[in-house]
Amino acid sequence: MLDADFFRRWLTTAAAAVDREAERLTELDSPIGDADHGSNLQRGFTAVVSGLEKEAPDTPGAVLTQAGRQLISTVGGASGPLYGTLLRRTGKALGDAAEVSEAEFADALRTGVDAVAALGGAAPGDKTMLDALVPAIDALPTSFAAARAAAHEGALATTPLQARKGRASYLGERSIGHQDPGATSSALLFEALAETAEEAAHE
């Protein structure tokens, strides 16, 4: 079972991953976006961690809902509302339970991903974060490690695609050959999730 502490650790690990990869995310965003994806997410996840340190919610749902609200209020551009919606809707779907099973979390996360798709009007293959998120939630019932691998493969597979949504879509064919920054940062979330689960398993 997964408790509030597990989700706090996941978000803290994700923040460290974003911090580490911020420059690379911005480099990926430079040819096809506003060159601010890394710095925006870095600011957002730093705020999430400091919010959780100030006020630690005691249920998984509340941890994710608070983190989602924080991202929406601190991150500019499209990534704040999209990542914020992902976490907030997942948190709401988990409700008030003190602990949730991996299957319940997988179902709730699918609700969050569906909300992201609705908000951005995108689908897999459009060269967006959904190209990593959808394969990852499809693999999540198997294991956290499978979800991490699927997200990573999904992010890499965006390189040959032409963007059909978001800022990159304005470039048309010139968006081909660039890995999508949103899919890349989404893969970092699943990398952090698998890492958190592995650490918890060893305790």
C-alpha positions as CSV (number, residue, x, y, z in Angstrom):
1,M,0.0,0.0,0.0
2,L,1.1,3.6,-0.7
3,D,0.8,6.3,1.9
4,A,1.2,10.1,1.9
5,D,4.9,9.7,2.7
6,F,5.4,7.7,-0.5
7,F,3.9,10.5,-2.6
8,R,5.9,13.2,-0.9
9,R,9.0,11.2,-1.6
10,W,8.0,10.7,-5.2
11,L,7.5,14.5,-5.7
12,T,10.8,15.3,-4.0
13,T,12.6,12.8,-6.2
14,A,10.9,14.2,-9.3
15,A,11.9,17.7,-8.2
16,A,15.5,16.5,-8.0
17,A,15.3,14.9,-11.4
18,V,13.9,18.1,-13.0
19,D,16.6,20.1,-11.3
20,R,19.3,17.8,-12.7
21,E,17.8,17.8,-16.2
22,A,16.5,21.4,-16.4
23,E,19.2,22.5,-18.8
24,R,18.6,19.6,-21.2
25,L,14.8,20.2,-21.1
26,T,15.4,23.8,-22.1
27,E,17.8,22.7,-24.9
28,L,15.1,20.4,-26.2
29,D,12.5,23.2,-26.0
30,S,14.8,25.7,-27.7
31,P,14.2,24.7,-31.4
32,I,10.5,23.9,-31.1
33,G,9.2,26.0,-28.1
34,D,10.0,29.0,-25.9
35,A,13.2,27.6,-24.5
36,D,11.8,27.8,-21.0
37,H,10.5,24.3,-20.3
38,G,13.3,23.3,-17.9
39,S,13.4,26.6,-16.0
40,N,9.6,26.7,-15.7
41,L,9.3,23.1,-14.3
42,Q,12.3,23.7,-12.0
43,R,10.6,26.7,-10.5
44,G,7.3,24.8,-10.2
45,F,8.7,21.6,-8.6
46,T,10.9,23.7,-6.2
47,A,7.7,25.4,-5.0
48,V,5.9,22.0,-4.7
49,V,8.7,20.6,-2.4
50,S,8.8,23.8,-0.3
51,G,5.0,23.7,0.0
52,L,5.1,20.1,1.2
53,E,7.8,20.9,3.7
54,K,5.7,23.8,5.1
55,E,2.4,21.8,5.2
56,A,2.5,18.1,4.8
57,P,-0.9,16.7,3.9
58,D,-1.6,13.3,5.5
59,T,-3.3,11.5,2.6
60,P,-2.0,10.5,-0.9
61,G,-4.9,12.4,-2.5
62,A,-4.2,15.6,-0.6
63,V,-0.4,15.5,-1.3
64,L,-1.1,15.3,-5.1
65,T,-3.9,17.9,-5.0
66,Q,-1.7,20.4,-3.2
67,A,1.2,19.8,-5.5
68,G,-1.1,20.2,-8.6
69,R,-2.4,23.5,-7.3
70,Q,1.1,24.7,-6.6
71,L,2.2,24.0,-10.1
72,I,-0.8,25.8,-11.7
73,S,-0.1,28.9,-9.6
74,T,3.7,29.0,-10.1
75,V,4.5,27.7,-13.6
76,G,4.0,29.9,-16.6
77,G,3.4,28.6,-20.1
78,A,1.4,25.4,-20.9
79,S,3.3,23.1,-18.6
80,G,2.0,24.5,-15.3
81,P,-1.7,23.9,-16.1
82,L,-1.0,20.5,-17.8
83,Y,1.2,19.1,-15.0
84,G,-1.0,20.8,-12.3
85,T,-4.1,19.2,-13.8
86,L,-2.4,15.8,-14.0
87,L,-1.5,15.8,-10.3
88,R,-4.7,17.5,-9.1
89,R,-7.1,15.3,-10.9
90,T,-5.1,12.2,-9.8
91,G,-5.3,13.4,-6.2
92,K,-9.0,14.1,-6.4
93,A,-9.6,10.6,-7.9
94,L,-7.7,9.1,-4.9
95,G,-10.1,10.7,-2.5
96,D,-9.5,10.8,1.3
97,A,-8.0,7.3,1.8
98,A,-5.0,7.2,4.1
99,E,-3.4,4.5,1.9
100,V,-4.0,3.4,-1.7
101,S,-3.1,0.3,-3.6
102,E,-0.9,0.4,-6.7
103,A,-4.0,-0.5,-8.7
104,E,-6.0,2.4,-7.3
105,F,-3.1,4.7,-8.0
106,A,-2.9,3.4,-11.6
107,D,-6.6,4.1,-12.1
108,A,-6.4,7.5,-10.6
109,L,-3.4,8.5,-12.7
110,R,-5.3,7.4,-15.8
111,T,-8.0,9.9,-14.8
112,G,-5.3,12.6,-14.5
113,V,-3.9,11.7,-17.9
114,D,-7.4,11.8,-19.5
115,A,-7.8,15.3,-18.0
116,V,-4.5,16.4,-19.5
117,A,-5.6,15.1,-22.9
118,A,-9.0,16.9,-22.6
119,L,-7.3,20.2,-21.5
120,G,-4.7,20.2,-24.3
121,G,-6.9,18.6,-26.9
122,A,-4.1,16.2,-27.8
123,A,-3.8,12.5,-28.4
124,P,-0.8,10.1,-28.6
125,G,1.1,10.7,-31.8
126,D,0.7,14.5,-31.6
127,K,4.2,14.9,-30.2
128,T,3.3,16.1,-26.7
129,M,3.7,14.8,-23.1
130,L,0.9,12.3,-23.8
131,D,3.3,10.3,-26.0
132,A,5.1,9.4,-22.7
133,L,2.2,9.5,-20.3
134,V,-0.2,7.2,-22.2
135,P,2.3,4.3,-22.7
136,A,3.4,4.7,-19.0
137,I,-0.1,4.4,-17.6
138,D,-0.8,1.5,-19.9
139,A,2.3,-0.3,-18.4
140,L,1.8,0.9,-14.8
141,P,-0.5,-2.1,-13.8
142,T,2.5,-4.4,-14.7
143,S,5.0,-2.5,-12.5
144,F,6.5,0.9,-11.8
145,A,9.7,-0.2,-13.7
146,A,7.6,-1.1,-16.8
147,A,6.0,2.3,-16.6
148,R,9.4,4.0,-16.4
149,A,10.6,2.1,-19.5
150,A,7.4,2.8,-21.5
151,A,7.6,6.5,-20.7
152,H,11.2,6.7,-21.7
153,E,10.6,4.8,-25.0
154,G,7.5,7.1,-25.7
155,A,9.6,10.2,-25.2
156,L,12.3,9.0,-27.6
157,A,9.7,8.0,-30.2
158,T,8.5,11.7,-30.4
159,T,11.7,12.6,-32.3
160,P,10.6,11.6,-35.8
161,L,7.0,12.9,-35.3
162,Q,5.6,16.2,-36.6
163,A,4.0,18.2,-33.9
164,R,0.2,18.6,-34.2
165,K,-0.5,20.4,-30.9
166,G,1.1,23.1,-28.8
167,R,3.7,25.7,-29.7
168,A,5.8,23.2,-31.7
169,S,2.9,22.6,-34.2
170,Y,3.4,26.1,-35.6
171,L,6.7,24.9,-37.1
172,G,5.1,22.2,-39.2
173,E,7.7,19.9,-40.7
174,R,10.5,21.7,-39.0
175,S,9.4,20.1,-35.7
176,I,10.4,16.7,-37.1
177,G,13.8,15.5,-35.7
178,H,13.4,17.1,-32.2
179,Q,12.5,15.1,-29.1
180,D,9.5,16.6,-27.4
181,P,10.4,18.4,-24.1
182,G,7.0,17.7,-22.5
183,A,7.3,14.0,-23.2
184,T,10.9,14.0,-21.9
185,S,9.9,15.7,-18.6
186,S,6.9,13.3,-18.2
187,A,9.3,10.4,-18.5
188,L,11.3,12.0,-15.6
189,L,8.2,11.7,-13.4
190,F,7.9,8.0,-14.0
191,E,11.7,7.6,-13.5
192,A,11.2,9.2,-10.1
193,L,8.2,7.1,-9.4
194,A,10.1,3.8,-10.1
195,E,13.0,5.0,-8.0
196,T,10.8,5.9,-5.1
197,A,9.1,2.4,-5.3
198,E,12.5,0.7,-5.4
199,E,13.7,2.5,-2.4
200,A,10.5,1.7,-0.5
201,A,10.9,-1.9,-1.4
202,H,14.3,-2.0,0.2
203,E,13.3,-0.5,3.5
